[in-house]
Amino acid sequence: MSTGPNVSTAPNQPSILFASPMNVLDITSGAALSMRTLLSALAERGFRAVALGATLFDSSFGGEHVVSAGEQQKDKKVLRTNVLGVEHLIVRTEQHLRIKMTSEEEERYMRLFRAELKTRRPDVIITWGGLLLEAALMREAREAGIPVVFYLVSANYKDLETFRYVSAIVTDTQATADVYKERFNFKCHVIGKFIDERLIKAPKHDRKFITFINPSFEKGVNVFMPMARIAAKERPDIKFLVVQSRGRWANALHLFKYDHKEFPNVKIIGHQKDMRGVYAATKALLLPSTWHESGARVIAESLLNHIPVVASHTGGSRELVGEGGLILTLPEAVCEKKGEPADEQTAREWFDVVTRIWDDEAYYQQLVDGARKESSQHDISHNVQRFLRAVSPAIQASKLLPPPVEKPVGEQLRLDAPSKAVPDVIKQALAKKQASAARRSRAKR
C-alpha cells in the first residue's frame, strides 16, 4: 500500500496535519479525494503532510484497498503507510460508519492526536466534521496554540457551535461560501478544487458515451433513469455509461420498480480507481443533482478532459461549469422527492439536450471549446496557493502567541470551559445571532 518517498522530518520543515476519523483514502468520497490531493501537493512543495484517520468511510466499500492492506498488519490497532508523500496514521475500527466508532476507538485516536501535537507539533491542522470527538480535536489544538482550518464542502452544518474553535474556513465554491454567509455571517475563503491532472486526464478520447457517475438519489438517479428509458425507446443509438460508487444501480431499479431489460442502452460498471478510461470514453457528463452540490469533483475532472457537462442548478455547479456546458433547473418537487422517478416533462428536457449534443456536431464543438476554456480554473498549483494565502494569517498569528500552559488531563477534557481563542468570525456570528434574538424579544413586548 505504501507509495512515494519517506516523509522528511527536518526541524524547520513546514508541517500540516489533517485530523478527522473519516479516512481521506476513501475511494467513494470526493471530499476525501480532494483533501488527499491537497496534502500530496503540499508534500511535493516541501511540507511534512500527515493524515490522522480511522477505518471509517462513506460506504462499506469505500476503504477496500485500505482494509485489504491492513490484513498484512492484523495484530496492529494502528495502521501506518505512506501514499504519494503523505504519511497516514489509521486507527483500526470494528465498523466503517462514523456513528459506530466506539469510545475505546475514539480514545485511541485521541491519544495519537495528542502525541502528534506534543512530539511533532504541526503548524496548522485541517479538519471537518461536527461530532464530539471532532470538537475535542479542535479545542485541544487551539489550546496548544495551533490554528485550526475547517474544510467546508457541505451545506449540512446547522450548528454554530461546530465552528467554535475554528481559526479559518475554506471552501470550494462561492455558492457554499454564500450559504454560510447567510446562515452564520461567516467569511469563507474560496480556494477551488484540488485535482492532479496526471491522475485523471485521458491521453486520447473516443467519446462514445453520455456518462453518469454515482447513481445515487442525491446525484439525481431519479432524473437519469426515466430519461434513459425515453432514450432506449426513441434513440437506441445513444449509449450511456453509468459508473457506480456509493450509489448502486440495482438499488434504484428496485425502488423505482424498473426492469433492467428496459435499459439496453446503458452500460453499468463498478467503481473505478483510475478514471482516465471513463473520461476517454465520455462525450458528455450528466449531473442532475438534487441536493446542494458544493463543488462536484466530476465537473472539474470532466472539464480538464475538455468534456462538456450538463448539470442541475444546485449549489456550486453553475460557477464550476461556466461556459463548459449547460445548467438545467430541476423542479422543486423532483429535488424533494428523490425516491421517486422524475416526471416525463423533466426527463424529456434532459433527453432533448442529450439528443442535441449527440447529433449537432457544431454545437457540441462549441461546448468542448467552452470546457477547454473553463478547465484553467482548476489548475492545482494556483489553488494550492489560494489555500496557503487563506491559512497563512492564522499560522502567523499563532506564532505571536505565548507558549501554551500544560494542563492536567482532567482540565483538557472539559468541553464546557470557555475558549480564549474564539476567532473573530465566530464572535461576529454569535453577536449577530444574539442581537437578532434580542430584537425578536423586544418586538413581542
C-alpha positions in Angstrom: 0.0 0.0 0.0 2.9 2.3 0.6 3.9 4.5 -2.3 6.1 7.5 -2.7 9.2 8.6 -0.8 9.5 8.6 3.0 8.3 11.8 4.7 11.1 14.1 5.9 11.1 15.4 9.4 13.6 18.3 9.1 13.4 20.7 12.1 12.4 23.7 10.1 10.1 21.9 7.6 6.6 23.4 7.5 4.1 20.8 8.6 0.4 20.2 8.2 -1.9 17.7 9.9 -5.3 16.6 8.6 -7.1 15.2 11.6 -10.5 13.6 11.2 -11.6 10.0 11.9 -13.1 9.9 8.4 -10.4 8.4 6.2 -9.0 10.5 3.3 -8.2 7.3 1.4 -11.9 6.7 0.9 -12.3 5.8 -2.8 -16.0 6.8 -2.8 -15.7 10.3 -1.3 -15.0 13.3 -3.5 -14.1 15.4 -0.4 -11.6 12.8 0.7 -10.0 12.7 -2.7 -9.7 16.5 -2.8 -8.1 16.5 0.6 -5.5 13.8 -0.1 -4.7 15.6 -3.4 -4.1 18.8 -1.5 -1.9 17.0 1.1 0.1 15.3 -1.6 0.6 18.6 -3.4 1.8 20.3 -0.2 4.2 17.3 0.4 5.6 17.9 -3.1 6.2 21.5 -2.1 8.3 20.6 1.0 5.6 20.2 3.7 5.5 17.3 6.1 2.0 16.2 5.5 0.3 13.8 7.8 -3.3 12.4 7.8 -4.6 11.0 11.1 -7.8 9.0 10.4 -9.5 5.7 11.1 -11.0 2.9 9.0 -14.2 4.9 8.6 -15.7 5.5 5.2 -18.8 6.9 3.5 -19.7 3.4 2.3 -18.9 -0.2 3.1 -16.6 -0.5 0.1 -15.0 3.0 0.3 -12.0 1.5 2.1 -11.5 -1.6 0.1 -7.8 -1.1 -0.6 -7.1 0.2 3.0 -8.8 -2.8 4.6 -7.0 -5.3 2.3 -3.6 -3.6 3.0 -4.4 -3.8 6.7 -4.7 -7.5 6.5 -0.9 -7.5 6.4 -1.0 -5.9 9.9 -3.8 -7.9 11.5 -2.4 -7.6 15.0 -1.9 -3.8 14.9 -4.6 -1.4 16.1 -3.0 1.5 14.2 -2.0 1.1 10.5 0.8 3.2 9.1 1.5 3.9 5.5 2.8 6.5 3.1 0.8 7.4 -0.1 2.2 9.9 -2.6 4.4 11.6 0.1 1.7 11.8 2.8 2.1 9.9 6.0 -1.2 8.1 7.0 -1.9 7.0 10.6 -5.1 5.0 10.7 -6.9 3.7 13.8 -8.5 0.4 13.1 -12.2 0.3 13.9 -14.7 -2.5 14.0 -17.3 -0.7 11.9 -16.9 1.6 8.8 -19.6 4.1 9.9 -18.5 7.2 11.9 -21.5 7.0 14.2 -20.5 3.5 15.2 -17.0 4.4 16.3 -16.6 3.1 19.9 -15.4 5.1 22.9 -12.3 2.8 23.1 -11.5 3.6 19.4 -12.1 7.3 20.0 -9.8 7.2 23.0 -7.0 5.5 20.9 -7.5 8.1 18.2 -7.3 11.0 20.8 -4.0 9.6 22.2 -2.5 9.5 18.7 -3.7 13.1 18.1 -2.1 14.4 21.4 1.1 12.6 20.5 1.2 14.4 17.2 0.7 17.8 18.8 3.3 17.2 21.5 6.1 15.4 19.6 5.8 16.8 16.1 3.7 19.9 16.6 2.2 20.8 13.2 2.0 24.4 12.0 -1.7 24.0 11.2 -4.5 21.4 11.5 -7.2 20.9 8.9 -10.4 19.1 9.8 -14.1 18.6 9.1 -17.0 17.0 11.0 -19.3 18.1 13.8 -19.4 15.3 16.4 -17.9 15.4 19.9 -14.5 13.9 19.0 -14.0 16.5 16.3 -14.9 19.3 18.7 -12.3 17.9 21.2 -9.7 17.8 18.5 -10.3 21.4 17.5 -10.3 22.6 21.1 -7.1 20.9 22.1 -5.3 22.2 19.0 -6.3 25.8 19.8 -5.3 25.4 23.4 -1.9 24.2 22.2 -1.6 27.4 20.1 -2.1 25.6 16.8 -4.6 27.1 14.3 -7.5 25.0 13.0 -8.7 25.3 9.4 -12.1 23.9 8.7 -12.6 22.4 5.2 -16.2 23.2 4.5 -17.7 21.5 1.4 -21.2 20.6 2.6 -24.3 22.7 3.2 -25.3 20.4 6.1 -23.7 22.1 9.1 -26.6 23.8 11.0 -25.0 24.2 14.5 -22.9 27.3 15.0 -21.1 25.6 17.9 -19.4 23.2 15.4 -17.1 26.2 14.4 -16.3 27.4 18.0 -12.6 26.6 17.8 -12.0 27.3 14.1 -9.4 29.8 13.0 -10.2 29.9 9.3 -12.8 28.3 7.0 -12.0 27.3 3.4 -14.5 26.0 0.9 -14.5 25.1 -2.8 -17.2 27.4 -4.3 -18.7 30.8 -3.8 -22.1 29.1 -3.6 -21.2 27.3 -0.4 -19.5 30.4 1.0 -22.8 32.3 0.4 -24.8 29.6 2.3 -22.7 30.1 5.4 -22.5 33.9 5.0 -26.3 33.9 5.1 -26.6 31.2 7.8 -23.9 32.3 10.3 -22.4 35.5 8.8 -19.1 33.6 8.1 -16.4 34.8 5.8 -15.2 31.6 4.0 -12.2 31.6 1.8 -12.9 30.1 -1.7 -10.0 28.0 -2.8 -11.4 25.9 -5.6 -10.8 22.1 -6.3 -7.7 20.1 -5.9 -7.1 17.8 -8.8 -3.9 16.2 -10.0 -4.3 16.2 -13.8 -1.8 13.4 -14.1 -4.2 11.0 -12.4 -7.4 11.9 -14.4 -6.5 13.2 -17.8 -7.0 10.7 -20.6 -4.3 10.7 -23.2 -6.8 10.2 -26.0 -10.6 10.2 -26.4 -13.1 8.3 -28.4 -16.2 10.0 -26.9 -18.8 7.2 -27.4 -20.9 7.5 -24.2 -23.0 10.0 -22.3 -21.8 9.4 -18.7 -23.5 9.5 -15.3 -21.2 8.9 -12.3 -22.6 7.7 -8.9 -26.2 6.7 -9.5 -27.3 7.8 -6.0 -30.5 9.7 -5.2 -28.6 12.8 -4.2 -26.8 12.8 -7.6 -30.1 12.6 -9.5 -30.7 9.0 -10.5 -34.4 9.8 -10.3 -33.8 12.1 -13.3 -31.3 9.9 -15.2 -33.3 6.7 -15.2 -36.6 8.0 -16.7 -34.5 10.0 -19.2 -32.6 6.8 -20.2 -35.9 4.9 -20.6 -37.1 7.5 -23.1 -33.8 7.3 -25.0 -34.0 3.5 -25.1 -37.3 3.7 -26.9 -36.8 6.8 -29.1 -33.0 6.9 -29.6 -31.5 3.5 -29.0 -28.3 4.6 -30.8 -27.4 6.9 -27.9 -25.3 5.0 -25.5 -24.9 5.7 -21.8 -22.3 4.8 -19.3 -23.1 4.6 -15.5 -20.2 4.4 -13.1 -21.2 3.0 -9.7 -19.9 4.5 -6.4 -21.8 5.0 -3.2 -24.9 4.9 -5.4 -25.8 1.5 -6.8 -27.8 1.0 -10.0 -29.7 -2.1 -8.6 -31.0 -0.1 -5.6 -32.6 2.5 -7.8 -34.1 -0.2 -10.2 -35.7 -1.9 -7.2 -37.1 1.3 -5.6 -38.5 2.7 -8.9 -39.8 -0.8 -9.9 -37.9 -0.7 -13.2 -36.7 -3.8 -15.1 -33.0 -3.9 -16.1 -34.2 -5.1 -19.5 -35.6 -1.6 -20.1 -32.1 -0.2 -20.3 -30.3 -2.0 -23.2 -28.7 1.4 -24.0 -27.0 1.7 -20.6 -23.6 0.1 -19.7 -23.0 -0.3 -15.9 -19.5 -0.6 -14.5 -18.2 -0.6 -10.9 -16.2 2.0 -9.1 -13.0 2.9 -10.9 -9.7 3.5 -9.1 -8.4 5.0 -12.4 -11.0 7.3 -14.1 -8.9 8.0 -17.2 -10.6 5.2 -19.1 -14.0 6.6 -18.2 -13.2 10.1 -19.4 -11.6 8.7 -22.5 -14.9 7.1 -23.5 -17.1 10.1 -22.4 -18.7 12.5 -24.9 -20.6 14.5 -22.2 -21.2 14.2 -18.5 -24.6 14.4 -16.8 -25.0 15.6 -13.2 -28.7 16.1 -12.4 -28.0 16.6 -8.6 -31.0 17.0 -6.4 -29.1 18.5 -3.4 -26.7 21.3 -2.7 -23.7 20.3 -4.8 -20.9 22.3 -3.1 -18.4 21.7 -5.9 -18.8 18.3 -7.7 -15.3 17.0 -8.4 -16.6 15.2 -11.5 -17.4 18.6 -13.1 -13.8 19.7 -12.7 -12.3 16.4 -13.9 -14.6 16.4 -17.0 -13.6 20.0 -17.9 -9.9 19.1 -17.5 -10.6 16.4 -20.1 -12.4 19.1 -22.3 -15.7 17.2 -21.8 -18.9 19.3 -21.7 -21.1 19.0 -18.6 -24.9 19.1 -18.3 -25.7 19.8 -14.6 -28.6 20.8 -12.5 -28.8 24.3 -10.9 -28.0 23.2 -7.4 -25.1 24.6 -5.3 -21.8 25.4 -6.9 -22.4 23.6 -10.2 -23.2 26.7 -12.2 -20.0 28.5 -11.3 -17.9 25.4 -12.0 -19.5 24.6 -15.3 -19.4 28.1 -16.6 -19.2 28.0 -20.4 -18.2 24.4 -20.4 -21.7 23.0 -20.7 -25.3 23.7 -19.7 -27.3 24.2 -16.5 -30.8 22.9 -16.2 -33.2 23.9 -13.4 -34.9 21.0 -11.7 -38.4 21.4 -10.3 -38.5 21.7 -6.6 -40.7 18.6 -6.4 -38.1 16.5 -8.2 -35.4 17.6 -5.7 -37.6 16.9 -2.7 -38.9 13.5 -3.8 -35.5 11.9 -4.6 -37.0 8.4 -4.1 -39.5 8.8 -7.0 -38.8 8.9 -10.7 -38.9 12.5 -12.2 -42.0 13.4 -14.3 -41.8 12.9 -18.0 -41.5 16.6 -18.8 -38.4 16.9 -16.7 -36.9 13.7 -18.1 -37.6 14.8 -21.6 -35.9 18.2 -21.1 -32.7 16.3 -20.3 -33.3 13.9 -23.1 -33.6 16.8 -25.6 -30.3 18.3 -24.5 -28.6 14.9 -24.8 -30.0 14.4 -28.3 -28.7 17.8 -29.5 -25.2 17.1 -28.1 -25.3 13.7 -29.8 -26.5 15.0 -33.2 -25.3 18.5 -33.6 -21.5 18.4 -34.1 -21.0 22.2 -34.4 -23.0 22.8 -31.2 -21.0 20.0 -29.5 -17.7 21.5 -30.5 -18.8 24.9 -29.1 -19.4 23.2 -25.8 -16.0 21.4 -26.0 -14.3 24.8 -26.6 -16.1 26.1 -23.5 -14.9 23.2 -21.4 -11.4 23.7 -22.5 -11.6 27.4 -21.5 -13.1 26.6 -18.1 -10.5 24.0 -17.3 -8.0 26.7 -16.4 -9.8 27.5 -13.2 -8.8 24.0 -11.9 -5.0 24.4 -12.0 -3.8 22.7 -8.9 -0.8 25.0 -8.4 -3.0 28.1 -8.4 -5.5 26.6 -6.0 -2.8 25.4 -3.6 -1.5 29.0 -3.5 -5.1 30.1 -2.8 -5.2 27.7 0.1 -1.8 28.9 1.5 -2.9 32.5 1.3 -6.1 31.7 3.1 -4.4 29.9 6.1 -1.2 31.9 6.4 -2.6 34.7 8.5 -3.9 32.2 11.1 -0.5 30.5 11.1 1.4 33.7 11.5 -0.9 34.9 14.3 -0.4 31.7 16.2 3.4 32.2 16.2 2.9 35.5 18.0 1.0 33.9 20.9 2.9 33.0 24.2 3.7 29.2 24.7 0.7 27.2 25.8 0.5 26.2 29.5 0.3 22.4 30.1 -3.0 21.5 31.7 -3.9 18.4 33.7 -5.7 15.8 31.7 -9.0 16.4 33.6 -8.8 20.0 32.6 -8.1 19.2 29.0 -11.3 17.1 28.7 -13.7 19.9 30.0 -15.6 20.9 26.9 -17.7 23.5 28.7 -14.7 25.7 29.7 -14.6 29.0 27.8 -12.1 29.3 25.0 -9.6 32.1 24.9 -9.1 31.7 21.2 -12.5 32.0 19.6 -11.9 33.7 16.2 -13.4 36.9 15.2 -15.6 35.3 12.6 -17.3 33.2 15.3 -17.6 36.1 17.7 -19.3 38.2 15.0 -21.7 35.4 14.1 -22.6 34.9 17.8 -23.1 38.6 18.3 -25.4 38.8 15.2 -27.4 35.8 16.5 -27.8 37.3 20.0 -28.7 40.7 18.5 -31.4 39.1 16.3 -32.8 37.2 19.3 -32.9 40.5 21.3 -34.8 42.3 18.5 -37.4 39.5 18.3 -37.8 39.6 22.1 -38.4 43.4 22.0 -40.9 43.0 19.2 -43.0 40.6 21.2 -43.4 43.0 24.1 
